[in-house]
């Protein structure tokens, strides 16, 4: 694999991650409205804890949460691109991507004390959280496949 090919895969993955994040945002926004719940702040809480950030008000925390959500999802798309660049097929790469993203959440958030362990969530919450991550990984993988098929390839 040439460095340029891997860089192109990374770039397509970042764009695909943005698409996947938009899909997950739509999925979780609809679900939250249907259930009458607030959006999750756990990813932003984890990032703030790692960076030592204290918020002055709720508005600044909400803005930070939005930035973390979009930045995190886009960055994980780069990982998805690298999986493709390393030769993993779309379905296999999508499954690995899903496992890494969701598994990372299930380990990191409780380890930082910003969310309970997954086993404490209950079946409904586990299913809903898994669903949102499936939406993200599937949309990212489909977007990556589209971008890869429609990109110019040198002869």
Phi and psi in degrees as GROMACS dihedral restraints (atoms count N, CA, C in turn):
[ dihedral_restraints ]
;  ai    aj    ak    al  type     phi  dphi    fc
    3     4     5     6     1   -79.3    20    10
    4     5     6     7     1   151.0    20    10
    6     7     8     9     1   -58.4    20    10
    7     8     9    10     1   -40.3    20    10
    9    10    11    12     1   -62.9    20    10
   10    11    12    13     1   -37.5    20    10
   12    13    14    15     1   -66.1    20    10
   13    14    15    16     1   -41.1    20    10
   15    16    17    18     1   -67.3    20    10
   16    17    18    19     1   -39.2    20    10
   18    19    20    21     1   -64.5    20    10
   19    20    21    22     1   -40.1    20    10
   21    22    23    24     1   -64.5    20    10
   22    23    24    25     1   -40.8    20    10
   24    25    26    27     1   -63.8    20    10
   25    26    27    28     1   -40.9    20    10
   27    28    29    30     1   -61.2    20    10
   28    29    30    31     1   -46.4    20    10
   30    31    32    33     1   -61.9    20    10
   31    32    33    34     1   -44.9    20    10
   33    34    35    36     1   -63.1    20    10
   34    35    36    37     1   -36.2    20    10
   36    37    38    39     1   -64.5    20    10
   37    38    39    40     1   -39.4    20    10
   39    40    41    42     1   -62.9    20    10
   40    41    42    43     1   -43.1    20    10
   42    43    44    45     1   -65.1    20    10
   43    44    45    46     1   -43.0    20    10
   45    46    47    48     1   -62.0    20    10
   46    47    48    49     1   -37.7    20    10
   48    49    50    51     1   -63.3    20    10
   49    50    51    52     1   -34.9    20    10
   51    52    53    54     1   -64.7    20    10
   52    53    54    55     1   -41.9    20    10
   54    55    56    57     1   -64.2    20    10
   55    56    57    58     1   -45.2    20    10
   57    58    59    60     1   -61.6    20    10
   58    59    60    61     1   -38.6    20    10
   60    61    62    63     1   -65.4    20    10
   61    62    63    64     1   -39.6    20    10
   63    64    65    66     1   -62.3    20    10
   64    65    66    67     1   -41.9    20    10
   66    67    68    69     1   -64.8    20    10
   67    68    69    70     1   -43.5    20    10
   69    70    71    72     1   -65.9    20    10
   70    71    72    73     1   -37.6    20    10
   72    73    74    75     1   -61.3    20    10
   73    74    75    76     1   -45.1    20    10
   75    76    77    78     1   -62.4    20    10
   76    77    78    79     1   -46.5    20    10
   78    79    80    81     1   -59.9    20    10
   79    80    81    82     1   -49.1    20    10
   81    82    83    84     1   -72.8    20    10
   82    83    84    85     1   -31.6    20    10
   84    85    86    87     1   -67.0    20    10
   85    86    87    88     1   -44.7    20    10
   87    88    89    90     1   -62.2    20    10
   88    89    90    91     1   -47.3    20    10
   90    91    92    93     1   -61.0    20    10
   91    92    93    94     1   -43.7    20    10
   93    94    95    96     1   -63.6    20    10
   94    95    96    97     1   -41.5    20    10
   96    97    98    99     1   -66.5    20    10
   97    98    99   100     1   -41.4    20    10
   99   100   101   102     1   -63.7    20    10
  100   101   102   103     1   -34.2    20    10
  102   103   104   105     1   -95.7    20    10
  103   104   105   106     1    -5.2    20    10
  105   106   107   108     1    65.9    20    10
  106   107   108   109     1    38.6    20    10
  108   109   110   111     1  -117.4    20    10
  109   110   111   112     1   159.2    20    10
  111   112   113   114     1   -76.9    20    10
  112   113   114   115     1   157.9    20    10
  114   115   116   117     1   -68.5    20    10
  115   116   117   118     1   159.1    20    10
  117   118   119   120     1   -76.5    20    10
  118   119   120   121     1   137.2    20    10
  120   121   122   123     1  -108.3    20    10
  121   122   123   124     1     4.0    20    10
  123   124   125   126     1   -58.2    20    10
  124   125   126   127     1   -45.1    20    10
  126   127   128   129     1   -61.1    20    10
  127   128   129   130     1   -41.7    20    10
  129   130   131   132     1   -67.9    20    10
  130   131   132   133     1   -38.8    20    10
  132   133   134   135     1   -61.6    20    10
  133   134   135   136     1   -41.0    20    10
  135   136   137   138     1   -64.9    20    10
  136   137   138   139     1   -45.3    20    10
  138   139   140   141     1   -64.7    20    10
  139   140   141   142     1   -43.2    20    10
  141   142   143   144     1   -62.0    20    10
  142   143   144   145     1   -39.4    20    10
  144   145   146   147     1   -64.9    20    10
  145   146   147   148     1   -44.4    20    10
  147   148   149   150     1   -64.0    20    10
  148   149   150   151     1   -36.0    20    10
  150   151   152   153     1   -91.9    20    10
  151   152   153   154     1    -5.9    20    10
  153   154   155   156     1    70.7    20    10
  154   155   156   157     1    36.0    20    10
  156   157   158   159     1   -94.4    20    10
  157   158   159   160     1   131.5    20    10
  159   160   161   162     1  -113.0    20    10
  160   161   162   163     1   134.5    20    10
  162   163   164   165     1   -93.1    20    10
  163   164   165   166     1   140.8    20    10
  165   166   167   168     1   -80.5    20    10
  166   167   168   169     1   -31.2    20    10
  168   169   170   171     1  -154.7    20    10
  169   170   171   172     1   172.0    20    10
  171   172   173   174     1   -66.1    20    10
  172   173   174   175     1   -32.1    20    10
  174   175   176   177     1   -65.0    20    10
  175   176   177   178     1   -43.3    20    10
  177   178   179   180     1   -66.6    20    10
  178   179   180   181     1   -36.2    20    10
  180   181   182   183     1   -66.7    20    10
  181   182   183   184     1   -39.3    20    10
  183   184   185   186     1   -64.6    20    10
  184   185   186   187     1   -42.7    20    10
  186   187   188   189     1   -63.4    20    10
  187   188   189   190     1   -43.4    20    10
  189   190   191   192     1   -62.5    20    10
  190   191   192   193     1   -41.3    20    10
  192   193   194   195     1   -60.2    20    10
  193   194   195   196     1   -42.4    20    10
  195   196   197   198     1   -63.4    20    10
  196   197   198   199     1   -44.9    20    10
  198   199   200   201     1   -62.4    20    10
  199   200   201   202     1   -42.9    20    10
  201   202   203   204     1   -63.5    20    10
  202   203   204   205     1   -46.1    20    10
  204   205   206   207     1   -56.6    20    10
  205   206   207   208     1   -52.3    20    10
  207   208   209   210     1   -70.6    20    10
  208   209   210   211     1   -39.2    20    10
  210   211   212   213     1   -67.4    20    10
  211   212   213   214     1   -42.5    20    10
  213   214   215   216     1   -64.9    20    10
  214   215   216   217     1   -47.6    20    10
  216   217   218   219     1   -63.8    20    10
  217   218   219   220     1   -40.0    20    10
  219   220   221   222     1   -65.5    20    10
  220   221   222   223     1   -44.0    20    10
  222   223   224   225     1   -62.2    20    10
  223   224   225   226     1   -42.5    20    10
  225   226   227   228     1   -62.9    20    10
  226   227   228   229     1   -27.5    20    10
  228   229   230   231     1   -62.8    20    10
  229   230   231   232     1   -34.8    20    10
  231   232   233   234     1   -60.4    20    10
  232   233   234   235     1   -40.6    20    10
  234   235   236   237     1   -60.7    20    10
  235   236   237   238     1   -40.8    20    10
  237   238   239   240     1   -61.3    20    10
  238   239   240   241     1   -41.0    20    10
  240   241   242   243     1   -62.9    20    10
  241   242   243   244     1   -41.2    20    10
  243   244   245   246     1   -63.4    20    10
  244   245   246   247     1   -37.2    20    10
  246   247   248   249     1   -59.7    20    10
  247   248   249   250     1   -43.2    20    10
  249   250   251   252     1   -67.0    20    10
  250   251   252   253     1   -41.3    20    10
  252   253   254   255     1   -62.8    20    10
  253   254   255   256     1   -27.1    20    10
  255   256   257   258     1   -84.9    20    10
  256   257   258   259     1    -0.4    20    10
  258   259   260   261     1   103.4    20    10
  259   260   261   262     1     3.1    20    10
  261   262   263   264     1   -71.5    20    10
  262   263   264   265     1   136.8    20    10
  264   265   266   267     1   -65.0    20    10
  265   266   267   268     1   164.7    20    10
  267   268   269   270     1   -56.7    20    10
  268   269   270   271     1   -50.0    20    10
  270   271   272   273     1   -64.4    20    10
  271   272   273   274     1   -43.5    20    10
  273   274   275   276     1   -67.8    20    10
  274   275   276   277     1   -44.9    20    10
  276   277   278   279     1   -61.7    20    10
  277   278   279   280     1   -38.2    20    10
  279   280   281   282     1   -64.0    20    10
  280   281   282   283     1   -40.5    20    10
  282   283   284   285     1   -67.7    20    10
  283   284   285   286     1   -42.3    20    10
  285   286   287   288     1   -64.5    20    10
  286   287   288   289     1   -42.7    20    10
  288   289   290   291     1   -60.0    20    10
  289   290   291   292     1   -49.1    20    10
  291   292   293   294     1   -56.4    20    10
  292   293   294   295     1   -48.6    20    10
  294   295   296   297     1   -61.2    20    10
  295   296   297   298     1   -39.5    20    10
  297   298   299   300     1   -69.5    20    10
  298   299   300   301     1   -44.9    20    10
  300   301   302   303     1   -66.6    20    10
  301   302   303   304     1   -52.2    20    10
  303   304   305   306     1   -70.3    20    10
  304   305   306   307     1   -42.9    20    10
  306   307   308   309     1   -61.1    20    10
  307   308   309   310     1   -39.2    20    10
  309   310   311   312     1   -60.1    20    10
  310   311   312   313     1   -41.8    20    10
  312   313   314   315     1   -62.8    20    10
  313   314   315   316     1   -46.5    20    10
  315   316   317   318     1   -65.3    20    10
  316   317   318   319     1   -23.8    20    10
  318   319   320   321     1   -94.3    20    10
  319   320   321   322     1   -46.9    20    10
  321   322   323   324     1   -68.8    20    10
  322   323   324   325     1   -49.7    20    10
  324   325   326   327     1   -61.6    20    10
  325   326   327   328     1   -46.3    20    10
  327   328   329   330     1   -65.9    20    10
  328   329   330   331     1   -36.1    20    10
  330   331   332   333     1   -61.6    20    10
  331   332   333   334     1   -32.3    20    10
  333   334   335   336     1   -88.4    20    10
  334   335   336   337     1    -3.8    20    10
  336   337   338   339     1    76.5    20    10
  337   338   339   340     1    22.4    20    10
  339   340   341   342     1  -105.4    20    10
  340   341   342   343     1    -3.1    20    10
  342   343   344   345     1  -154.4    20    10
  343   344   345   346     1   149.4    20    10
  345   346   347   348     1   -70.8    20    10
  346   347   348   349     1   161.9    20    10
  348   349   350   351     1   -57.7    20    10
  349   350   351   352     1   149.3    20    10
  351   352   353   354     1   -55.4    20    10
  352   353   354   355     1   -37.5    20    10
  354   355   356   357     1   -64.3    20    10
  355   356   357   358     1   -15.8    20    10
  357   358   359   360     1   -93.0    20    10
  358   359   360   361     1    -3.9    20    10
  360   361   362   363     1   -76.6    20    10
  361   362   363   364     1   -34.2    20    10
  363   364   365   366     1    94.1    20    10
  364   365   366   367     1   152.3    20    10
  366   367   368   369     1   -59.1    20    10
  367   368   369   370     1   -43.0    20    10
  369   370   371   372     1   -62.5    20    10
  370   371   372   373     1   -46.5    20    10
  372   373   374   375     1   -67.2    20    10
  373   374   375   376     1   -37.8    20    10
  375   376   377   378     1   -61.2    20    10
  376   377   378   379     1   -45.4    20    10
  378   379   380   381     1   -64.5    20    10
  379   380   381   382     1   -44.3    20    10
  381   382   383   384     1   -63.9    20    10
  382   383   384   385     1   -44.4    20    10
  384   385   386   387     1   -64.4    20    10
  385   386   387   388     1   -43.4    20    10
  387   388   389   390     1   -60.0    20    10
  388   389   390   391     1   -43.5    20    10
  390   391   392   393     1   -57.0    20    10
  391   392   393   394     1   -48.4    20    10
  393   394   395   396     1   -61.0    20    10
  394   395   396   397     1   -36.0    20    10
  396   397   398   399     1   -75.0    20    10
  397   398   399   400     1   -31.6    20    10
  399   400   401   402     1   -64.0    20    10
  400   401   402   403     1   -44.3    20    10
  402   403   404   405     1   -57.1    20    10
  403   404   405   406     1   -47.9    20    10
  405   406   407   408     1   -59.6    20    10
  406   407   408   409     1   -53.0    20    10
  408   409   410   411     1   -64.6    20    10
  409   410   411   412     1   -40.2    20    10
  411   412   413   414     1   -66.9    20    10
  412   413   414   415     1   -45.3    20    10
  414   415   416   417     1   -65.1    20    10
  415   416   417   418     1   -39.6    20    10
  417   418   419   420     1   -64.0    20    10
  418   419   420   421     1   -44.1    20    10
  420   421   422   423     1   -65.4    20    10
  421   422   423   424     1   -44.0    20    10
  423   424   425   426     1   -63.7    20    10
  424   425   426   427     1   -42.3    20    10
  426   427   428   429     1   -64.6    20    10
  427   428   429   430     1   -41.3    20    10
  429   430   431   432     1   -61.0    20    10
  430   431   432   433     1   -46.6    20    10
  432   433   434   435     1   -58.7    20    10
  433   434   435   436     1   -42.2    20    10
  435   436   437   438     1   -62.7    20    10
  436   437   438   439     1   -49.7    20    10
  438   439   440   441     1   -61.9    20    10
  439   440   441   442     1   -39.2    20    10
  441   442   443   444     1   -67.5    20    10
  442   443   444   445     1   -40.9    20    10
  444   445   446   447     1   -68.0    20    10
  445   446   447   448     1   -29.7    20    10
  447   448   449   450     1  -103.0    20    10
  448   449   450   451     1    10.4    20    10
  450   451   452   453     1   -91.2    20    10
  451   452   453   454     1   150.7    20    10
  453   454   455   456     1   -73.3    20    10
  454   455   456   457     1   139.3    20    10
  456   457   458   459     1  -120.2    20    10
  457   458   459   460     1   130.2    20    10
  459   460   461   462     1   -66.2    20    10
  460   461   462   463     1   147.3    20    10
